[in-house]
Amino acid sequence: MKLRLILKTKTKKNKDISLKFSIAPSKHIGFINFINLARSQDLPIEISFEKISKKGQREESKIYGQFKLQGKVDSKMYELEEEIQESERKRKKLQQKRKQT
């Protein structure tokens, strides 16, 4: 299964623009847990950016924002969470089988 974060906005001429970020399978459960926590707490999420130079120096960007999450259908969110957990279980079982042989 693939999971993506999609950011959408509109231009001055009212054209839709989107940016898609793939979320690695190893991060699926953490991402879903974060989303569920944010929704259940009903608190805003802060977004910011960090610039990292080639030498490893980190600098926080001057761009930041806040937003709140809204769910379309709670049952769909739970189905997605269960699907991710099931795929994680299958992946772990497969790894265990490989280690045993």
Secondary structure, DSSP 8 states (H G I E B T S, - for coil): --EEEEEEEE-TT--EEEEEEEE-GGGHHHHHHHHHHHHHHT--EEEEEEEE-TT--EEEEEEEEEE----S-HHHHHHHHHHHHHHHHHHHHHHHHHHH-
